[in-house]
Amino acid sequence: MITGKITSLTVTDVRFPTSLGHHGSDAMHTDPDYSAAYVVIETGAGDDLKGHGLTFTLGKGTEIVVCAVKALSRHVVGRLLDDIVNNFRDFYRQLTSDGQLRWIGPEKGAVHLATAAVLNAVWDLWAKKEKKPLWKLLVDMNPKQLLSCIDFRYITDALTEEEACGILENAKQGQKAREEYVLKNGYPAYTTSCAWLGYSDEQLQKLCTDALKDGWTRFKVKVGADKEDDKRRCKLMRQMIGPENQLMLDANQRWDVHEAIDWVSTLAEFKPVWIEEPTSPDDILGHATISKACAPLGIGVATGEQCHNRVMFKQFLQANALQYLQIDSCRLGSVNENLAVLLMAKKFNVPVCPHAGGVGLCELVQHLIIFDYISVSGSLENRMCEYVDHLHEHFKYPVTISRAAYIPPKDPGYSTEMKEGSVTQYQFPEGDVWQQLIFEKNIQV
């Protein structure tokens, strides 16, 4: 029986100065500081039972998400964990349907990012209480319990609860064998760390060489700032990785629709698997137009890292506007909403290739994609999960990669717990790291 009253919820603005090394740089986000609104939930069950959660940001604005977390905390503190998880759908709706807070959403923007941070901490707490890694907690649930965590409101025209139950029941066949397979072999990954837009050619070449030695076969390159420079960098990348390995492109929302079609046509000679976020992440019909134009080139469209909620994903799927669906652990409403999207993707037969470019995102999303393979999709065809080799050392249970594959975590929880020293050092702006940067580089706060 799950017990434990939630006695407090604290949130910290944690930022890492990744912009100094151009890590994470792309055509639209040239100076990102990988950051998190970091949530800790404590219970009356002792100091060793805490839930840790986060949502990912790029520096400025994290303080706004922190304020939103504090506003949502009144729905959490004082609640019993068993009351929450035994009626998770209603709890999810309480957070997303606060009569006043939803006006500055609903289910999008800073409030939804805050919702993700809070719910990620709740899921971490639940998994720790059950002494299971989150993916295993999900895999061991029966369909009825899983579905009770999902808010089907607004998506029943695409996926009913009955259809979702059928998907989960059908996936039981072969589930044990898939669990054994992924425990032994891991889940296939691709790397984004070699070709951030701000990296020099020399840095790109060195990182590619090292990655190839480590067994990587799937690589993503950032594009969109300058067409001729993109051609040169894609040519260099293709020469480095060879014709047999996979190449993906990511424009990070840089282009208008027709500009995207023209630009991607120019880069088609480098045989990319997909073009990611070619235009505004809100432009569903624009993505559909680009998808149709890119199909004869053998190039798919991937998007989702800034897709607000399950409703937008529903429409992307209905409009055939993406060929690779990219869930995000911190953009959507935590595990609850990602479950809905994974099930819709299965119904529409679209492969899920999660976004994980940011602090903590690899740690979180590995659980979701492993669960998806074992209990929903049952397939690894055309599937891979993003990996970036940044900031894992700040987590108590960092992600494990072996021969370009995610190795399923075995520690209880959602892998969201950061080291206390890291939180203290990188707290913004009071932490020692930021105080030193403010002094040395006159950084404004």
TAVENWO-V101765 format. One record per residue. N is the residue number from 1. RES is the residue in one small letter. PHI is phi in whole degrees, -180 to 180 (none if undefined). OMEGA is omega as a letter, one per 30 degrees, with the letter a starting at -180 (999 if undefined). D_CENTER is the distance of its C-alpha to the mean C-alpha in Angstrom with 2 decimals. Layout:
n=N res=RES phi=PHI omega=OMEGA d_center=D_CENTER
n=N res=RES phi=PHI omega=OMEGA d_center=D_CENTER
//
This chain:
n=1 res=m phi=none omega=a d_center=30.84
n=2 res=i phi=-81 omega=l d_center=27.96
n=3 res=t phi=-131 omega=l d_center=29.45
n=4 res=g phi=113 omega=l d_center=28.77
n=5 res=k phi=-87 omega=l d_center=29.02
n=6 res=i phi=-76 omega=a d_center=26.35
n=7 res=t phi=-99 omega=l d_center=28.53
n=8 res=s phi=-159 omega=l d_center=26.33
n=9 res=l phi=-137 omega=l d_center=22.97
n=10 res=t phi=-117 omega=a d_center=22.53
n=11 res=v phi=-138 omega=a d_center=19.96
n=12 res=t phi=-128 omega=l d_center=20.00
n=13 res=d phi=-87 omega=a d_center=19.04
n=14 res=v phi=-114 omega=a d_center=17.89
n=15 res=r phi=-132 omega=l d_center=17.76
n=16 res=f phi=-116 omega=a d_center=18.04
n=17 res=p phi=-79 omega=a d_center=20.31
n=18 res=t phi=-68 omega=a d_center=18.38
n=19 res=s phi=-63 omega=a d_center=20.16
n=20 res=l phi=-64 omega=l d_center=23.33
n=21 res=g phi=-109 omega=a d_center=22.33
n=22 res=h phi=63 omega=l d_center=20.50
n=23 res=h phi=-70 omega=a d_center=17.31
n=24 res=g phi=85 omega=a d_center=14.40
n=25 res=s phi=-73 omega=l d_center=17.14
n=26 res=d phi=-146 omega=a d_center=17.10
n=27 res=a phi=-66 omega=a d_center=19.49
n=28 res=m phi=-113 omega=a d_center=18.45
n=29 res=h phi=-124 omega=a d_center=17.08
n=30 res=t phi=-83 omega=a d_center=19.91
n=31 res=d phi=-139 omega=a d_center=19.88
n=32 res=p phi=-73 omega=l d_center=16.50
n=33 res=d phi=-107 omega=a d_center=16.82
n=34 res=y phi=-57 omega=a d_center=13.54
n=35 res=s phi=-143 omega=l d_center=13.84
n=36 res=a phi=-152 omega=l d_center=12.93
n=37 res=a phi=-87 omega=a d_center=14.76
n=38 res=y phi=-104 omega=a d_center=15.44
n=39 res=v phi=-108 omega=l d_center=16.98
n=40 res=v phi=-126 omega=l d_center=19.58
n=41 res=i phi=-107 omega=l d_center=21.34
n=42 res=e phi=-111 omega=a d_center=24.74
n=43 res=t phi=-126 omega=l d_center=27.05
n=44 res=g phi=-83 omega=a d_center=30.75
n=45 res=a phi=-93 omega=l d_center=30.29
n=46 res=g phi=113 omega=a d_center=30.59
n=47 res=d phi=-65 omega=a d_center=28.80
n=48 res=d phi=-87 omega=l d_center=27.00
n=49 res=l phi=-116 omega=l d_center=25.07
n=50 res=k phi=-133 omega=l d_center=22.35
n=51 res=g phi=-106 omega=a d_center=18.87
n=52 res=h phi=-121 omega=l d_center=16.28
n=53 res=g phi=-147 omega=l d_center=13.15
n=54 res=l phi=-153 omega=l d_center=11.34
n=55 res=t phi=-130 omega=a d_center=9.53
n=56 res=f phi=-94 omega=l d_center=8.82
n=57 res=t phi=-139 omega=a d_center=11.65
n=58 res=l phi=-115 omega=l d_center=13.91
n=59 res=g phi=113 omega=l d_center=17.08
n=60 res=k phi=-56 omega=a d_center=19.47
n=61 res=g phi=99 omega=l d_center=18.67
n=62 res=t phi=-59 omega=l d_center=17.08
n=63 res=e phi=-63 omega=l d_center=20.48
n=64 res=i phi=-71 omega=l d_center=20.12
n=65 res=v phi=-64 omega=l d_center=17.01
n=66 res=v phi=-59 omega=l d_center=19.04
n=67 res=c phi=-62 omega=l d_center=21.90
n=68 res=a phi=-67 omega=l d_center=19.93
n=69 res=v phi=-61 omega=l d_center=18.88
n=70 res=k phi=-62 omega=l d_center=22.58
n=71 res=a phi=-67 omega=a d_center=23.62
n=72 res=l phi=-81 omega=a d_center=21.59
n=73 res=s phi=-61 omega=a d_center=22.86
n=74 res=r phi=-65 omega=l d_center=26.13
n=75 res=h phi=-82 omega=a d_center=24.56
n=76 res=v phi=-112 omega=a d_center=23.52
n=77 res=v phi=-65 omega=a d_center=26.30
n=78 res=g phi=95 omega=a d_center=29.25
n=79 res=r phi=-87 omega=l d_center=27.53
n=80 res=l phi=-84 omega=a d_center=27.97
n=81 res=l phi=-59 omega=a d_center=24.92
n=82 res=d phi=-66 omega=l d_center=26.73
n=83 res=d phi=-65 omega=a d_center=27.38
n=84 res=i phi=-67 omega=a d_center=23.72
n=85 res=v phi=-76 omega=l d_center=22.45
n=86 res=n phi=-81 omega=l d_center=25.61
n=87 res=n phi=-143 omega=a d_center=25.04
n=88 res=f phi=-64 omega=a d_center=21.28
n=89 res=r phi=-60 omega=l d_center=21.38
n=90 res=d phi=-66 omega=l d_center=23.93
n=91 res=f phi=-64 omega=l d_center=22.13
n=92 res=y phi=-58 omega=a d_center=18.99
n=93 res=r phi=-68 omega=l d_center=21.50
n=94 res=q phi=-62 omega=l d_center=23.21
n=95 res=l phi=-69 omega=a d_center=20.23
n=96 res=t phi=-89 omega=a d_center=19.37
n=97 res=s phi=-123 omega=l d_center=23.06
n=98 res=d phi=-53 omega=a d_center=24.73
n=99 res=g phi=-56 omega=l d_center=27.72
n=100 res=q phi=-104 omega=a d_center=27.56
n=101 res=l phi=-67 omega=a d_center=23.98
n=102 res=r phi=-65 omega=l d_center=22.82
n=103 res=w phi=-64 omega=l d_center=25.07
n=104 res=i phi=-98 omega=l d_center=22.69
n=105 res=g phi=-119 omega=f d_center=19.83
n=106 res=p phi=-79 omega=l d_center=20.07
n=107 res=e phi=55 omega=l d_center=16.52
n=108 res=k phi=-165 omega=l d_center=15.16
n=109 res=g phi=71 omega=a d_center=15.43
n=110 res=a phi=-61 omega=a d_center=15.90
n=111 res=v phi=-67 omega=a d_center=17.01
n=112 res=h phi=-74 omega=l d_center=13.95
n=113 res=l phi=-61 omega=l d_center=11.76
n=114 res=a phi=-65 omega=l d_center=14.51
n=115 res=t phi=-59 omega=l d_center=14.46
n=116 res=a phi=-61 omega=a d_center=10.91
n=117 res=a phi=-61 omega=a d_center=12.23
n=118 res=v phi=-64 omega=a d_center=15.40
n=119 res=l phi=-68 omega=l d_center=14.22
n=120 res=n phi=-58 omega=l d_center=11.88
n=121 res=a phi=-68 omega=l d_center=15.20
n=122 res=v phi=-65 omega=l d_center=17.20
n=123 res=w phi=-64 omega=l d_center=15.38
n=124 res=d phi=-61 omega=l d_center=15.73
n=125 res=l phi=-62 omega=a d_center=19.34
n=126 res=w phi=-63 omega=a d_center=20.02
n=127 res=a phi=-63 omega=l d_center=18.85
n=128 res=k phi=-66 omega=l d_center=20.92
n=129 res=k phi=-61 omega=l d_center=23.79
n=130 res=e phi=-84 omega=l d_center=23.76
n=131 res=k phi=59 omega=l d_center=23.54
n=132 res=k phi=-136 omega=l d_center=20.80
n=133 res=p phi=-64 omega=a d_center=17.35
n=134 res=l phi=-56 omega=a d_center=14.97
n=135 res=w phi=-59 omega=a d_center=14.69
n=136 res=k phi=-73 omega=l d_center=18.48
n=137 res=l phi=-56 omega=a d_center=18.93
n=138 res=l phi=-68 omega=a d_center=17.30
n=139 res=v phi=-60 omega=a d_center=19.25
n=140 res=d phi=-82 omega=l d_center=22.44
n=141 res=m phi=-74 omega=l d_center=22.30
n=142 res=n phi=-80 omega=a d_center=24.68
n=143 res=p phi=-54 omega=a d_center=23.67
n=144 res=k phi=-62 omega=a d_center=25.37
n=145 res=q phi=-67 omega=l d_center=23.51
n=146 res=l phi=-60 omega=a d_center=20.06
n=147 res=l phi=-67 omega=l d_center=21.10
n=148 res=s phi=-70 omega=l d_center=22.46
n=149 res=c phi=-89 omega=a d_center=19.00
n=150 res=i phi=-103 omega=l d_center=18.11
n=151 res=d phi=-92 omega=a d_center=19.47
n=152 res=f phi=-86 omega=l d_center=20.94
n=153 res=r phi=-58 omega=l d_center=22.46
n=154 res=y phi=79 omega=a d_center=22.30
n=155 res=i phi=-123 omega=a d_center=21.05
n=156 res=t phi=-70 omega=l d_center=24.16
n=157 res=d phi=-73 omega=l d_center=25.54
n=158 res=a phi=-111 omega=a d_center=22.83
n=159 res=l phi=-152 omega=l d_center=22.31
n=160 res=t phi=-89 omega=l d_center=24.70
n=161 res=e phi=-64 omega=l d_center=24.37
n=162 res=e phi=-67 omega=l d_center=27.09
n=163 res=e phi=-63 omega=l d_center=25.34
n=164 res=a phi=-62 omega=l d_center=22.19
n=165 res=c phi=-63 omega=l d_center=24.58
n=166 res=g phi=-62 omega=l d_center=26.19
n=167 res=i phi=-60 omega=a d_center=23.02
n=168 res=l phi=-67 omega=l d_center=22.39
n=169 res=e phi=-66 omega=l d_center=26.10
n=170 res=n phi=-63 omega=a d_center=26.34
n=171 res=a phi=-74 omega=l d_center=23.48
n=172 res=k phi=-64 omega=l d_center=25.59
n=173 res=q phi=-67 omega=l d_center=27.71
n=174 res=g phi=81 omega=a d_center=26.77
n=175 res=q phi=-63 omega=a d_center=24.05
n=176 res=k phi=-63 omega=a d_center=25.85
n=177 res=a phi=-66 omega=l d_center=26.28
n=178 res=r phi=-68 omega=l d_center=22.61
n=179 res=e phi=-62 omega=l d_center=21.75
n=180 res=e phi=-63 omega=a d_center=24.47
n=181 res=y phi=-64 omega=a d_center=23.33
n=182 res=v phi=-71 omega=l d_center=19.76
n=183 res=l phi=-65 omega=a d_center=21.22
n=184 res=k phi=-83 omega=a d_center=23.66
n=185 res=n phi=-108 omega=a d_center=21.81
n=186 res=g phi=79 omega=a d_center=18.09
n=187 res=y phi=-110 omega=a d_center=15.33
n=188 res=p phi=-60 omega=a d_center=15.60
n=189 res=a phi=-126 omega=l d_center=13.43
n=190 res=y phi=-125 omega=a d_center=13.88
n=191 res=t phi=-109 omega=l d_center=14.22
n=192 res=t phi=-107 omega=a d_center=13.62
n=193 res=s phi=-72 omega=a d_center=15.63
n=194 res=c phi=-84 omega=a d_center=19.00
n=195 res=a phi=-137 omega=l d_center=19.19
n=196 res=w phi=-63 omega=a d_center=17.86
n=197 res=l phi=-63 omega=a d_center=20.25
n=198 res=g phi=-84 omega=a d_center=22.16
n=199 res=y phi=-78 omega=l d_center=23.05
n=200 res=s phi=-75 omega=l d_center=26.66
n=201 res=d phi=-59 omega=a d_center=27.84
n=202 res=e phi=-64 omega=l d_center=29.12
n=203 res=q phi=-67 omega=l d_center=25.82
n=204 res=l phi=-59 omega=a d_center=24.08
n=205 res=q phi=-64 omega=l d_center=26.91
n=206 res=k phi=-65 omega=a d_center=26.86
n=207 res=l phi=-66 omega=l d_center=23.16
n=208 res=c phi=-64 omega=l d_center=23.48
n=209 res=t phi=-60 omega=l d_center=26.60
n=210 res=d phi=-65 omega=a d_center=25.07
n=211 res=a phi=-65 omega=l d_center=22.04
n=212 res=l phi=-61 omega=l d_center=24.51
n=213 res=k phi=-63 omega=a d_center=26.58
n=214 res=d phi=-86 omega=l d_center=23.67
n=215 res=g phi=97 omega=l d_center=23.23
n=216 res=w phi=-73 omega=l d_center=20.42
n=217 res=t phi=-127 omega=a d_center=21.13
n=218 res=r phi=-130 omega=a d_center=18.14
n=219 res=f phi=-134 omega=l d_center=17.62
n=220 res=k phi=-118 omega=l d_center=15.98
n=221 res=v phi=-122 omega=l d_center=18.10
n=222 res=k phi=-81 omega=a d_center=17.64
n=223 res=v phi=-136 omega=l d_center=20.38
n=224 res=g phi=119 omega=a d_center=21.94
n=225 res=a phi=-81 omega=a d_center=24.11
n=226 res=d phi=-151 omega=a d_center=27.29
n=227 res=k phi=-64 omega=a d_center=28.18
n=228 res=e phi=-66 omega=l d_center=30.70
n=229 res=d phi=-66 omega=l d_center=28.55
n=230 res=d phi=-61 omega=l d_center=25.72
n=231 res=k phi=-61 omega=a d_center=28.38
n=232 res=r phi=-67 omega=a d_center=29.54
n=233 res=r phi=-69 omega=l d_center=26.22
n=234 res=c phi=-67 omega=l d_center=25.16
n=235 res=k phi=-63 omega=l d_center=28.65
n=236 res=l phi=-62 omega=a d_center=28.32
n=237 res=m phi=-63 omega=a d_center=24.97
n=238 res=r phi=-65 omega=l d_center=26.49
n=239 res=q phi=-64 omega=a d_center=29.59
n=240 res=m phi=-69 omega=a d_center=27.71
n=241 res=i phi=-93 omega=l d_center=25.69
n=242 res=g phi=83 omega=a d_center=28.44
n=243 res=p phi=-74 omega=a d_center=28.71
n=244 res=e phi=-85 omega=a d_center=27.47
n=245 res=n phi=-91 omega=a d_center=23.90
n=246 res=q phi=-93 omega=l d_center=21.04
n=247 res=l phi=-126 omega=l d_center=20.08
n=248 res=m phi=-120 omega=l d_center=17.34
n=249 res=l phi=-113 omega=l d_center=17.67
n=250 res=d phi=-138 omega=a d_center=15.38
n=251 res=a phi=-96 omega=l d_center=17.34
n=252 res=n phi=50 omega=l d_center=14.82
n=253 res=q phi=76 omega=a d_center=16.96
n=254 res=r phi=-72 omega=a d_center=20.20
n=255 res=w phi=-108 omega=l d_center=22.71
n=256 res=d phi=-74 omega=a d_center=24.75
n=257 res=v phi=-60 omega=a d_center=24.91
n=258 res=h phi=-70 omega=l d_center=28.11
n=259 res=e phi=-63 omega=l d_center=27.30
n=260 res=a phi=-62 omega=a d_center=24.11
n=261 res=i phi=-62 omega=l d_center=26.29
n=262 res=d phi=-63 omega=a d_center=28.89
n=263 res=w phi=-66 omega=a d_center=26.60
n=264 res=v phi=-67 omega=l d_center=24.77
n=265 res=s phi=-60 omega=l d_center=28.23
n=266 res=t phi=-67 omega=a d_center=29.34
n=267 res=l phi=-94 omega=a d_center=26.61
n=268 res=a phi=-64 omega=a d_center=27.07
n=269 res=e phi=-62 omega=a d_center=29.59
n=270 res=f phi=-91 omega=l d_center=26.91
n=271 res=k phi=56 omega=l d_center=25.60
n=272 res=p phi=-74 omega=l d_center=21.88
n=273 res=v phi=-71 omega=a d_center=19.89
n=274 res=w phi=-148 omega=l d_center=17.93
n=275 res=i phi=-112 omega=a d_center=17.75
n=276 res=e phi=-99 omega=l d_center=14.35
n=277 res=e phi=42 omega=a d_center=14.48
n=278 res=p phi=-71 omega=a d_center=18.27
n=279 res=t phi=-146 omega=a d_center=19.14
n=280 res=s phi=-51 omega=a d_center=18.24
n=281 res=p phi=-66 omega=l d_center=14.98
n=282 res=d phi=-91 omega=a d_center=17.37
n=283 res=d phi=-90 omega=a d_center=19.96
n=284 res=i phi=-66 omega=a d_center=19.70
n=285 res=l phi=-68 omega=l d_center=23.25
n=286 res=g phi=-63 omega=l d_center=22.87
n=287 res=h phi=-63 omega=l d_center=20.10
n=288 res=a phi=-65 omega=l d_center=22.51
n=289 res=t phi=-64 omega=l d_center=25.30
n=290 res=i phi=-65 omega=l d_center=23.46
n=291 res=s phi=-58 omega=a d_center=22.44
n=292 res=k phi=-64 omega=a d_center=26.10
n=293 res=a phi=-72 omega=a d_center=27.35
n=294 res=c phi=-84 omega=a d_center=25.14
n=295 res=a phi=-56 omega=l d_center=25.92
n=296 res=p phi=-64 omega=l d_center=29.36
n=297 res=l phi=-84 omega=a d_center=27.90
n=298 res=g phi=76 omega=a d_center=25.79
n=299 res=i phi=-115 omega=l d_center=22.57
n=300 res=g phi=-91 omega=l d_center=19.72
n=301 res=v phi=-110 omega=l d_center=17.41
n=302 res=a phi=-119 omega=l d_center=13.62
n=303 res=t phi=-164 omega=l d_center=11.54
n=304 res=g phi=145 omega=a d_center=8.98
n=305 res=e phi=-65 omega=l d_center=6.62
n=306 res=q phi=-119 omega=l d_center=9.56
n=307 res=c phi=-81 omega=a d_center=10.82
n=308 res=h phi=-60 omega=a d_center=12.14
n=309 res=n phi=-162 omega=a d_center=12.68
n=310 res=r phi=-62 omega=a d_center=13.97
n=311 res=v phi=-68 omega=l d_center=17.16
n=312 res=m phi=-67 omega=l d_center=15.92
n=313 res=f phi=-61 omega=l d_center=14.19
n=314 res=k phi=-55 omega=a d_center=17.58
n=315 res=q phi=-71 omega=l d_center=19.45
n=316 res=f phi=-57 omega=a d_center=17.54
n=317 res=l phi=-69 omega=a d_center=18.43
n=318 res=q phi=-63 omega=a d_center=21.92
n=319 res=a phi=-90 omega=a d_center=22.62
n=320 res=n phi=52 omega=a d_center=21.60
n=321 res=a phi=-97 omega=l d_center=19.62
n=322 res=l phi=-148 omega=l d_center=16.94
n=323 res=q phi=-112 omega=l d_center=17.45
n=324 res=y phi=-137 omega=a d_center=13.94
n=325 res=l phi=-100 omega=a d_center=11.27
n=326 res=q phi=-114 omega=l d_center=7.65
n=327 res=i phi=-73 omega=l d_center=5.66
n=328 res=d phi=-142 omega=a d_center=2.70
n=329 res=s phi=-71 omega=a d_center=4.00
n=330 res=c phi=-119 omega=l d_center=5.89
n=331 res=r phi=-89 omega=l d_center=7.06
n=332 res=l phi=-78 omega=a d_center=8.52
n=333 res=g phi=-77 omega=l d_center=11.10
n=334 res=s phi=61 omega=a d_center=9.56
n=335 res=v phi=-59 omega=a d_center=10.65
n=336 res=n phi=-54 omega=a d_center=13.54
n=337 res=e phi=-75 omega=l d_center=12.20
n=338 res=n phi=-64 omega=l d_center=9.69
n=339 res=l phi=-60 omega=l d_center=12.96
n=340 res=a phi=-61 omega=a d_center=14.74
n=341 res=v phi=-70 omega=l d_center=12.60
n=342 res=l phi=-59 omega=a d_center=12.78
n=343 res=l phi=-70 omega=l d_center=16.47
n=344 res=m phi=-65 omega=l d_center=17.05
n=345 res=a phi=-60 omega=l d_center=15.61
n=346 res=k phi=-63 omega=a d_center=18.04
n=347 res=k phi=-62 omega=a d_center=20.85
n=348 res=f phi=-87 omega=l d_center=20.46
n=349 res=n phi=57 omega=l d_center=20.11
n=350 res=v phi=-112 omega=a d_center=17.12
n=351 res=p phi=-67 omega=l d_center=15.05
n=352 res=v phi=-99 omega=l d_center=11.32
n=353 res=c phi=-131 omega=a d_center=9.67
n=354 res=p phi=-61 omega=l d_center=5.87
n=355 res=h phi=-83 omega=l d_center=4.42
n=356 res=a phi=-146 omega=a d_center=4.60
n=357 res=g phi=-86 omega=l d_center=7.38
n=358 res=g phi=168 omega=a d_center=8.18
n=359 res=v phi=-66 omega=l d_center=9.94
n=360 res=g phi=83 omega=a d_center=8.81
n=361 res=l phi=-69 omega=l d_center=5.16
n=362 res=c phi=-63 omega=a d_center=7.20
n=363 res=e phi=-59 omega=a d_center=9.27
n=364 res=l phi=-78 omega=a d_center=7.23
n=365 res=v phi=-70 omega=l d_center=5.45
n=366 res=q phi=-58 omega=a d_center=8.95
n=367 res=h phi=-64 omega=a d_center=10.58
n=368 res=l phi=-69 omega=a d_center=9.27
n=369 res=i phi=-75 omega=l d_center=10.08
n=370 res=i phi=-67 omega=l d_center=13.27
n=371 res=f phi=-60 omega=a d_center=14.25
n=372 res=d phi=-57 omega=a d_center=13.82
n=373 res=y phi=-63 omega=a d_center=16.13
n=374 res=i phi=-74 omega=a d_center=18.59
n=375 res=s phi=-119 omega=a d_center=18.94
n=376 res=v phi=-127 omega=a d_center=17.87
n=377 res=s phi=-76 omega=a d_center=17.89
n=378 res=g phi=68 omega=a d_center=20.15
n=379 res=s phi=-141 omega=l d_center=19.57
n=380 res=l phi=-113 omega=a d_center=18.23
n=381 res=e phi=-67 omega=l d_center=19.86
n=382 res=n phi=59 omega=a d_center=18.02
n=383 res=r phi=-124 omega=l d_center=14.77
n=384 res=m phi=-163 omega=a d_center=12.82
n=385 res=c phi=-115 omega=a d_center=9.52
n=386 res=e phi=-64 omega=l d_center=8.82
n=387 res=y phi=-138 omega=l d_center=10.32
n=388 res=v phi=-124 omega=a d_center=11.57
n=389 res=d phi=-94 omega=a d_center=14.59
n=390 res=h phi=-137 omega=l d_center=14.48
n=391 res=l phi=71 omega=l d_center=15.20
n=392 res=h phi=-66 omega=a d_center=14.78
n=393 res=e phi=-66 omega=a d_center=18.40
n=394 res=h phi=-89 omega=a d_center=17.73
n=395 res=f phi=-107 omega=a d_center=16.31
n=396 res=k phi=-66 omega=l d_center=18.84
n=397 res=y phi=-124 omega=a d_center=17.15
n=398 res=p phi=-68 omega=l d_center=15.41
n=399 res=v phi=-61 omega=l d_center=13.67
n=400 res=t phi=-115 omega=l d_center=16.48
n=401 res=i phi=-116 omega=l d_center=16.72
n=402 res=s phi=-137 omega=a d_center=20.01
n=403 res=r phi=49 omega=l d_center=21.29
n=404 res=a phi=62 omega=l d_center=17.96
n=405 res=a phi=-142 omega=l d_center=16.51
n=406 res=y phi=-76 omega=l d_center=14.30
n=407 res=i phi=-91 omega=a d_center=16.99
n=408 res=p phi=-53 omega=l d_center=16.26
n=409 res=p phi=-67 omega=a d_center=16.52
n=410 res=k phi=-112 omega=a d_center=19.80
n=411 res=d phi=-74 omega=l d_center=19.81
n=412 res=p phi=-61 omega=l d_center=19.68
n=413 res=g phi=109 omega=a d_center=16.73
n=414 res=y phi=-105 omega=a d_center=12.95
n=415 res=s phi=60 omega=a d_center=13.28
n=416 res=t phi=-97 omega=a d_center=12.57
n=417 res=e phi=-78 omega=l d_center=16.15
n=418 res=m phi=-91 omega=l d_center=17.05
n=419 res=k phi=-69 omega=a d_center=20.57
n=420 res=e phi=-58 omega=l d_center=23.00
n=421 res=g phi=-63 omega=l d_center=24.53
n=422 res=s phi=-67 omega=l d_center=21.38
n=423 res=v phi=-60 omega=a d_center=20.81
n=424 res=t phi=-67 omega=a d_center=24.49
n=425 res=q phi=-68 omega=a d_center=24.71
n=426 res=y phi=-105 omega=l d_center=21.78
n=427 res=q phi=-60 omega=a d_center=22.29
n=428 res=f phi=-105 omega=f d_center=22.91
n=429 res=p phi=-99 omega=a d_center=25.71
n=430 res=e phi=-78 omega=a d_center=27.75
n=431 res=g phi=-63 omega=a d_center=26.34
n=432 res=d phi=-58 omega=a d_center=28.60
n=433 res=v phi=-61 omega=a d_center=26.34
n=434 res=w phi=-74 omega=l d_center=26.19
n=435 res=q phi=-62 omega=l d_center=29.85
n=436 res=q phi=-68 omega=l d_center=30.82
n=437 res=l phi=-66 omega=l d_center=28.92
n=438 res=i phi=-62 omega=a d_center=30.50
n=439 res=f phi=-73 omega=a d_center=33.84
n=440 res=e phi=-79 omega=a d_center=33.59
n=441 res=k phi=-112 omega=l d_center=31.84
n=442 res=n phi=56 omega=l d_center=32.80
n=443 res=i phi=-68 omega=a d_center=29.24
n=444 res=q phi=-87 omega=l d_center=29.47
n=445 res=v phi=-125 omega=999 d_center=27.69
//
